């Protein structure tokens, strides 16, 4: 029988930056735990958007931000490059902001970045346009799973 301290240790190893993942390859096969995996929506809050914000689900990615009408998200700012930056999912499912060799840099939390994993509360500056990052999870986006449904990670 699994003792409480061993369970706590195993549970701690399940938590990652985005949801939960099984990291212990020695987890007993007969041990099943139910938990919730949340699929977040990335919300860019900015006065440049008609509604004041723009929501991005993982299914809508990648998207290009820029001043050109050929960009997925057009921002009317002369200091933003035609194709300034891209938002994509990285290999572990996190939202990532990538500078596309823009003339006036991509700034996150006052730092010049070329590639940055976005987090709730981050402040993005493209040209003269400021964005605030918000991560939202709605109840309808929550999936019930067991540890058996998740890939083992070493």
N, CA and C of each residue as an Amber inpcrd file, in Angstrom:
protein
   462
   0.8460000  -1.1880000   0.0000000   0.0000000   0.0000000   0.0000000
   0.8830000   1.2400000   0.0000000   0.5120000   2.2470000  -0.7820000
   1.2780000   3.4780000  -0.9020000   1.0650000   4.3330000   0.3330000
   2.1690000   4.7570000   0.9540000   2.0700000   5.5920000   2.1400000
   1.8330000   7.0430000   1.7380000   1.2990000   7.8270000   2.6520000
   0.9630000   9.2280000   2.3760000   2.1870000  10.0200000   1.9150000
   3.3330000   9.8550000   2.5580000   4.5200000  10.6410000   2.1730000
   4.9700000  10.2770000   0.7590000   4.8880000   9.0040000   0.3910000
   5.2290000   8.5900000  -0.9690000   4.2500000   9.1650000  -1.9850000
   2.9830000   9.1940000  -1.6030000   1.9630000   9.7770000  -2.4760000
   2.2430000  11.2560000  -2.7070000   2.5560000  11.9840000  -1.6330000
   2.8510000  13.4140000  -1.7650000   4.0360000  13.6400000  -2.6930000
   5.0650000  12.7940000  -2.5580000   6.2480000  12.9180000  -3.4160000
   5.8750000  12.6780000  -4.8780000   5.0790000  11.6440000  -5.1310000
   4.6530000  11.3430000  -6.5010000   3.7920000  12.4720000  -7.0560000
   2.8760000  12.9970000  -6.2380000   1.9940000  14.0630000  -6.6910000
   2.8000000  15.3130000  -7.0310000   3.7950000  15.6230000  -6.2270000
   4.6480000  16.7810000  -6.4970000   5.3130000  16.6550000  -7.8500000
   5.7040000  15.4560000  -8.2090000   6.3810000  15.2330000  -9.4830000
   5.4250000  15.2990000 -10.6680000   4.1000000  15.3210000 -10.4000000
   3.1270000  15.3900000 -11.4790000   2.8920000  16.8080000 -11.9890000
   3.2000000  17.7900000 -11.1700000   2.8610000  19.1620000 -11.5100000
   3.8920000  19.7490000 -12.4670000   3.4270000  20.4170000 -13.5350000
   4.3310000  21.1130000 -14.4480000   3.7760000  22.5020000 -14.7220000
   4.4500000  23.2920000 -15.5420000   4.0440000  24.6720000 -15.8150000
   2.6620000  24.7510000 -16.4560000   2.3120000  23.7910000 -17.2790000
   1.0000000  23.7960000 -17.9230000   0.3110000  22.4890000 -17.5850000
  -0.5610000  22.5190000 -16.5840000  -1.3040000  21.3220000 -16.2070000
  -0.4550000  20.3280000 -15.4490000  -0.7190000  19.0580000 -15.6740000
  -0.0420000  17.9810000 -14.9640000   0.5320000  16.9990000 -15.9640000
   1.6660000  16.4180000 -15.6060000   2.2720000  15.3610000 -16.4110000
   2.8890000  14.3350000 -15.4610000   2.8010000  13.0880000 -15.8490000
   3.4100000  12.0350000 -15.0600000   4.8990000  12.0240000 -15.3570000
   5.7130000  12.2560000 -14.3190000   7.1560000  12.3090000 -14.5240000
   7.8760000  11.1200000 -13.9010000   7.2060000  10.3750000 -13.0740000
   7.8550000   9.2570000 -12.4030000   7.5540000   7.9680000 -13.1580000
   8.5710000   7.3860000 -13.7520000   8.3450000   6.1520000 -14.5000000
   8.1170000   4.9630000 -13.5670000   8.3420000   5.1370000 -12.2730000
   8.1410000   4.0460000 -11.3220000   6.7820000   4.1410000 -10.6160000
   5.8630000   4.9580000 -11.1460000   4.5200000   5.0490000 -10.5710000
   3.8420000   3.6960000 -10.7340000   3.3090000   3.1170000  -9.6610000
   2.6450000   1.8240000  -9.7720000   1.5190000   1.8650000 -10.8080000
   1.4550000   0.8390000 -11.6600000   0.4660000   0.7930000 -12.7320000
  -0.9450000   0.7760000 -12.1680000  -1.1220000   0.1480000 -11.0030000
  -2.4670000   0.0510000 -10.4490000  -2.9100000   1.3230000  -9.7140000
  -2.0080000   2.3230000  -9.6220000  -2.3620000   3.5750000  -8.9560000
  -2.9600000   4.5190000  -9.9910000  -4.2220000   4.8240000  -9.8350000
  -4.8700000   5.7850000 -10.7210000  -5.3440000   6.9480000  -9.8880000
  -5.0840000   8.1400000 -10.3850000  -5.5350000   9.3440000  -9.7010000
  -6.3120000  10.1710000 -10.7140000  -7.4420000  10.6800000 -10.3120000
  -8.1670000  11.6010000 -11.1740000  -7.7060000  13.0090000 -10.8550000
  -7.5610000  13.8240000 -11.8720000  -7.1950000  15.2170000 -11.7020000
  -7.6580000  15.9750000 -12.9210000  -7.4840000  17.2620000 -12.9090000
  -7.9520000  18.0740000 -14.0120000  -6.7740000  18.6450000 -14.7970000
  -6.8950000  18.6000000 -16.1150000  -5.9120000  19.2200000 -16.9890000
  -6.6040000  20.4040000 -17.6400000  -6.1090000  21.5830000 -17.3910000
  -6.7360000  22.7810000 -17.9310000  -6.0510000  23.1850000 -19.2280000
  -6.8470000  23.5010000 -20.2260000  -6.3350000  24.0000000 -21.4930000
  -6.5550000  25.5120000 -21.4810000  -5.4860000  26.3020000 -21.3230000
  -5.6800000  27.7410000 -21.1930000  -5.9410000  28.4320000 -22.5290000
  -6.5150000  29.6110000 -22.4260000  -6.6600000  30.5240000 -23.5500000
  -5.7570000  31.7050000 -23.2510000  -4.9340000  32.0790000 -24.2160000
  -4.0700000  33.2450000 -24.0660000  -4.8670000  34.4660000 -24.5100000
  -4.9720000  35.4560000 -23.6370000  -5.7000000  36.6740000 -23.9570000
  -4.7060000  37.8280000 -23.9790000  -4.6450000  38.5290000 -25.1160000
  -3.8360000  39.7340000 -25.2330000  -4.7620000  40.9220000 -25.0160000
  -4.5020000  41.6820000 -23.9580000  -5.3220000  42.8560000 -23.6680000
  -4.5830000  44.0830000 -24.1940000  -5.3080000  44.8830000 -25.0170000
  -4.6860000  46.0320000 -25.6540000  -5.7660000  46.9780000 -26.1690000
  -5.5400000  48.2730000 -26.0240000  -6.4930000  49.2690000 -26.5150000
  -6.5870000  49.2730000 -28.0390000  -5.5900000  48.7230000 -28.7350000
  -5.5930000  48.7010000 -30.2050000  -6.6440000  47.7420000 -30.7640000
  -7.1380000  46.8160000 -29.9510000  -8.1470000  45.8700000 -30.4100000
  -9.5370000  46.4570000 -30.2050000 -10.4370000  46.2680000 -31.1660000
 -11.7880000  46.8260000 -31.0380000 -12.4900000  46.4210000 -29.7370000
 -12.3500000  45.1830000 -29.3180000 -12.9960000  44.7130000 -28.0840000
 -12.0940000  44.9080000 -26.8620000 -10.8900000  45.4400000 -27.0700000
  -9.9660000  45.6470000 -25.9580000  -9.1070000  44.4380000 -25.6380000
  -9.4190000  43.3090000 -26.2730000  -8.6380000  42.0960000 -26.0510000
  -8.8000000  41.1530000 -27.2270000  -7.8450000  40.2310000 -27.3340000
  -7.8660000  39.2400000 -28.4130000  -7.5240000  37.8960000 -27.7930000
  -8.4230000  36.9210000 -27.9100000  -8.2330000  35.6040000 -27.2920000
  -7.6640000  34.6160000 -28.3010000  -6.6730000  33.8480000 -27.8620000
  -6.0310000  32.8390000 -28.7010000  -6.0680000  31.4860000 -28.0080000
  -6.7260000  30.5280000 -28.6400000  -6.7040000  29.1600000 -28.1420000
  -5.5740000  28.4240000 -28.8570000  -5.0920000  27.3210000 -28.3070000
  -4.0320000  26.5710000 -28.9690000  -4.3650000  26.1770000 -30.4070000
  -5.6500000  25.9590000 -30.7050000  -6.0540000  25.5560000 -32.0510000
  -5.8730000  26.6790000 -33.0750000  -5.8320000  27.9220000 -32.6420000
  -5.7020000  29.0690000 -33.5590000  -4.2390000  29.4100000 -33.8600000
  -3.3100000  28.7340000 -33.2170000  -1.8920000  29.0700000 -33.3610000
  -1.2350000  28.2690000 -34.4660000  -0.1630000  28.7490000 -35.0310000
   0.5460000  29.9970000 -34.7310000  -0.1410000  31.1930000 -35.3790000
   0.1240000  32.3880000 -34.8260000  -0.3630000  33.6310000 -35.4080000
   0.7970000  34.6260000 -35.5140000   0.7150000  35.4620000 -36.5510000
   1.7090000  36.5150000 -36.7690000   1.0830000  37.8460000 -36.3530000
   1.8330000  38.6370000 -35.5790000   1.4180000  39.9850000 -35.2070000
   2.2490000  40.9650000 -36.0170000   1.6110000  41.9710000 -36.5830000
   2.3340000  42.9650000 -37.3550000   1.4120000  44.0410000 -37.8720000
   1.9830000  45.0340000 -38.5490000   1.1630000  46.1390000 -39.0670000
   0.5630000  45.8250000 -40.4400000   1.0730000  44.8010000 -41.1200000
   0.5840000  44.4350000 -42.4480000  -0.7900000  43.7790000 -42.3590000
  -1.5950000  43.9930000 -43.3900000  -2.8960000  43.3300000 -43.4470000
  -2.7440000  41.8340000 -43.7110000  -1.5470000  41.4010000 -44.1200000
  -1.3220000  39.9660000 -44.3050000  -0.9730000  39.2650000 -42.9870000
  -0.7400000  40.0390000 -41.9130000  -0.5010000  39.4470000 -40.5930000
  -1.8270000  38.8980000 -40.0640000  -1.7540000  37.8740000 -39.2350000
  -2.9730000  37.3000000 -38.6560000  -3.6590000  38.2880000 -37.7120000
  -2.8500000  39.0470000 -36.9690000  -3.3650000  40.0890000 -36.0800000
  -2.7020000  41.3910000 -36.5140000  -3.4990000  42.2910000 -37.1110000
  -2.9820000  43.5600000 -37.6130000  -3.0560000  44.6150000 -36.5210000
  -1.9210000  45.2820000 -36.2920000  -1.8340000  46.3180000 -35.2680000
  -1.4310000  47.6210000 -35.9520000  -2.2810000  48.6460000 -35.8830000
  -1.9990000  49.9120000 -36.5600000  -0.9750000  50.7610000 -35.7990000
   0.2920000  50.4250000 -35.9540000   1.3780000  51.1320000 -35.2710000
   2.5480000  51.1920000 -36.2460000   2.9460000  52.3830000 -36.6510000
   4.0240000  52.5660000 -37.6190000   5.3750000  52.0710000 -37.1530000
   5.5590000  51.8540000 -35.8490000   6.8350000  51.3550000 -35.3250000
   6.8880000  49.8300000 -35.2490000   5.7850000  49.1930000 -35.6120000
   5.7500000  47.7290000 -35.6330000   6.0960000  47.2770000 -37.0480000
   6.9150000  46.2470000 -37.1530000   7.2720000  45.6860000 -38.4660000
   6.0380000  45.0530000 -39.1110000   6.1060000  44.8810000 -40.4340000
   4.9690000  44.2640000 -41.1430000   4.6320000  42.9060000 -40.5500000
   5.6440000  42.0910000 -40.3090000   5.5090000  40.8110000 -39.6030000
   6.4870000  40.8780000 -38.4400000   6.0120000  41.3310000 -37.3020000
   6.8660000  41.6820000 -36.1670000   7.1960000  40.4850000 -35.2710000
   6.1770000  39.7380000 -34.8830000   6.3740000  38.6280000 -33.9400000
   5.3530000  37.5330000 -34.2160000   5.6510000  36.3540000 -33.6970000
   4.7680000  35.1980000 -33.8470000   4.4680000  34.6410000 -32.4590000
   3.2270000  34.2060000 -32.2630000   2.8620000  33.4600000 -31.0520000
   2.5680000  32.0400000 -31.5050000   3.2100000  31.0890000 -30.8460000
   3.0610000  29.6680000 -31.1990000   3.0570000  28.8430000 -29.9230000
   2.7760000  27.5570000 -30.0690000   2.9230000  26.6190000 -28.9550000
   4.2900000  25.9720000 -29.0780000   5.0060000  25.8890000 -27.9740000
   6.2890000  25.1910000 -28.0290000   6.0690000  23.6870000 -27.8550000
   7.1390000  22.9340000 -27.7950000   7.0550000  21.4660000 -27.7730000
   6.3830000  20.9060000 -26.5200000   6.2720000  21.7020000 -25.4530000
   5.6070000  21.2230000 -24.2350000   4.2610000  21.9110000 -24.0150000
   3.7450000  22.5680000 -25.0680000   2.4100000  23.1270000 -25.0010000
   2.2860000  24.4970000 -24.3660000   3.3940000  25.2090000 -24.2200000
   3.3470000  26.5550000 -23.6510000   3.2540000  27.5930000 -24.7690000
   2.6060000  28.7120000 -24.4780000   2.5340000  29.8080000 -25.4310000
   3.8930000  30.5060000 -25.4850000   4.3950000  30.6980000 -26.6880000
   5.7280000  31.2590000 -26.8770000   5.6450000  32.4360000 -27.8430000
   6.3070000  33.5410000 -27.4890000   6.3870000  34.7180000 -28.3450000
   7.7560000  34.7260000 -29.0030000   7.7880000  34.8320000 -30.3320000
   9.0420000  34.7850000 -31.0880000   9.1640000  36.0570000 -31.9180000
  10.2790000  36.7690000 -31.7540000  10.5510000  37.9550000 -32.5650000
  10.9280000  37.4980000 -33.9730000  10.3970000  38.1740000 -34.9890000
  10.6650000  37.8110000 -36.3840000  11.6610000  38.7950000 -37.0110000
  12.7830000  39.0270000 -36.3260000  13.8180000  39.9710000 -36.7740000
  13.2250000  41.3520000 -37.0140000  12.4030000  41.8010000 -36.0920000
  11.7480000  43.0990000 -36.2060000  12.7630000  44.2350000 -36.0640000
  12.4340000  45.3610000 -36.6520000  13.3100000  46.5350000 -36.5890000
  13.3510000  47.1290000 -35.1900000  12.1980000  47.2190000 -34.5330000
  12.1240000  47.8900000 -33.2340000  11.9780000  46.9420000 -32.0450000
  12.4480000  45.7320000 -32.1800000  12.5350000  44.7610000 -31.0900000
  11.1880000  44.2890000 -30.5610000  11.2440000  43.1940000 -29.8430000
  10.1110000  42.6500000 -29.1070000  10.5180000  42.6860000 -27.6390000
   9.7480000  43.4140000 -26.8420000  10.0800000  43.6410000 -25.4350000
   9.0360000  42.9390000 -24.5650000   9.5000000  42.1360000 -23.6020000
   8.6060000  41.5070000 -22.6250000   9.1370000  41.8430000 -21.2410000
   8.3000000  42.4410000 -20.4280000   8.6710000  42.8250000 -19.0630000
   9.9750000  43.6290000 -19.0520000  10.0910000  44.5750000 -19.9760000
  11.2250000  45.5010000 -20.1110000  12.5160000  44.8300000 -20.5900000
  12.4360000  43.6090000 -21.1040000  13.6050000  42.9060000 -21.6280000
  13.4370000  42.6420000 -23.1150000  14.4930000  42.8810000 -23.8910000
  14.5090000  42.5620000 -25.3170000  14.5830000  41.0430000 -25.4470000
  13.6430000  40.4420000 -26.1570000  13.6080000  38.9810000 -26.2790000
  13.5780000  38.5660000 -27.7450000  14.1120000  37.3810000 -28.0120000
  13.9730000  36.7790000 -29.3400000  12.9550000  35.6400000 -29.2870000
  12.8660000  34.9780000 -28.1310000  11.9170000  33.8970000 -27.9160000
  11.6090000  33.8610000 -26.4220000  10.3270000  33.8450000 -26.0750000
   9.9530000  33.9780000 -24.6660000   8.6790000  33.1860000 -24.3950000
   8.6660000  32.3820000 -23.3260000   7.4690000  31.6500000 -22.8990000
   6.5930000  32.6170000 -22.1100000   5.3860000  32.8370000 -22.6220000
   4.4790000  33.8100000 -22.0190000   3.8100000  33.2610000 -20.7670000
   3.6410000  34.1540000 -19.7920000   2.9940000  33.8090000 -18.5290000
   1.9410000  34.8700000 -18.2030000   1.0080000  34.5050000 -17.3650000
  -0.0340000  35.4290000 -16.9210000   0.6220000  36.6700000 -16.3070000
   0.1800000  37.8440000 -16.7430000   0.6980000  39.0940000 -16.1900000
   1.8590000  39.7070000 -16.9520000   2.4130000  38.9900000 -17.9390000
   3.5190000  39.5540000 -18.7220000   3.0560000  40.8110000 -19.4520000
   3.9840000  41.7520000 -19.6200000   3.7460000  42.9810000 -20.3590000
   4.5830000  42.9320000 -21.6310000   3.9340000  43.0490000 -22.7940000
   4.6110000  42.9940000 -24.0870000   4.5700000  44.3850000 -24.7020000
   5.7030000  44.7860000 -25.3020000   5.7640000  46.0490000 -26.0260000
   6.2600000  45.7710000 -27.4370000   5.4040000  46.0590000 -28.4170000
   5.7650000  45.9660000 -29.8320000   5.6120000  47.3740000 -30.3910000
   6.6990000  47.9890000 -30.8450000   6.6410000  49.3770000 -31.2840000
   6.2180000  50.2430000 -30.1210000   5.1350000  51.0100000 -30.3110000
   4.5790000  51.8380000 -29.2280000   3.3270000  51.2130000 -28.6250000
   3.0200000  49.9780000 -28.9990000   1.7940000  49.3140000 -28.5550000
   2.0900000  48.3490000 -27.4130000   1.3440000  48.5150000 -26.3190000
   1.5250000  47.6690000 -25.1360000   0.3980000  46.6470000 -25.0370000
   0.7720000  45.4400000 -24.6160000  -0.1710000  44.3420000 -24.4180000
   0.0320000  43.7890000 -23.0150000  -1.0430000  43.3410000 -22.4180000
  -0.9540000  42.6060000 -21.1640000  -1.4050000  41.1780000 -21.4450000
  -0.6650000  40.2010000 -20.9290000  -0.9840000  38.7900000 -21.1420000
  -1.8420000  38.2880000 -19.9870000  -2.9060000  37.6010000 -20.3680000
  -3.7670000  36.9750000 -19.3790000  -3.9940000  35.5340000 -19.8140000
  -3.8900000  34.6000000 -18.8910000  -4.1980000  33.1990000 -19.1750000
  -5.5400000  32.8950000 -18.5210000  -6.4780000  32.4180000 -19.3230000
  -7.8120000  32.1010000 -18.8080000  -8.1360000  30.6360000 -19.0430000
  -8.8390000  30.0750000 -18.0750000  -9.3130000  28.7010000 -18.1940000
 -10.7940000  28.7170000 -17.8480000 -11.6270000  28.2700000 -18.7780000
 -13.0540000  28.1970000 -18.4990000 -13.4050000  26.7840000 -18.0480000
 -14.4940000  26.6610000 -17.3390000 -14.9240000  25.3490000 -16.8340000
 -15.1380000  24.3750000 -17.9860000 -15.5910000  24.8580000 -19.1340000
 -15.8560000  23.9630000 -20.2570000 -14.5670000  23.4460000 -20.8990000
 -13.4220000  24.0840000 -20.5930000 -12.1470000  23.6460000 -21.1470000
 -11.4360000  22.6240000 -20.2640000 -12.0380000  22.2670000 -19.1460000
 -11.3760000  21.3640000 -18.2090000 -11.7110000  19.9240000 -18.5660000
 -10.6790000  19.0920000 -18.6470000 -10.8340000  17.6920000 -19.0220000
 -10.4790000  16.8000000 -17.8380000 -11.3460000  15.8390000 -17.5270000
 -11.0210000  14.8620000 -16.4910000 -10.1830000  13.7600000 -17.1130000
  -9.0570000  13.4560000 -16.4990000  -8.1870000  12.3880000 -16.9760000
  -7.6450000  11.6220000 -15.7780000  -7.0680000  10.4690000 -16.0450000
  -6.3470000   9.7390000 -15.0270000  -4.8840000   9.7220000 -15.4250000
  -4.0230000   9.3110000 -14.5120000  -2.5990000   9.2750000 -14.8220000
  -2.2920000   8.2960000 -15.9410000  -3.1550000   7.3100000 -16.1660000
  -2.9510000   6.3530000 -17.2470000  -3.0670000   7.0020000 -18.6240000
  -3.8120000   8.1220000 -18.7140000  -4.0240000   8.8070000 -19.9910000
  -2.8460000   9.6800000 -20.3900000  -1.8960000   9.8810000 -19.5070000
  -0.8010000  10.8110000 -19.7740000   0.4740000  10.0750000 -20.1830000
   1.2980000  10.7290000 -21.0290000   2.5650000  10.1030000 -21.4220000
   3.5570000  10.1290000 -20.2750000   4.3430000   9.0780000 -20.1570000
   5.4040000   9.0450000 -19.1620000   6.5620000   9.9020000 -19.6530000
   7.1130000  10.7000000 -18.7470000   8.2640000  11.5400000 -19.0920000
   9.3870000  11.2020000 -18.1320000  10.5390000  10.9970000 -18.6590000
  11.7020000  10.6550000 -17.8160000  12.3030000  11.8980000 -17.2170000
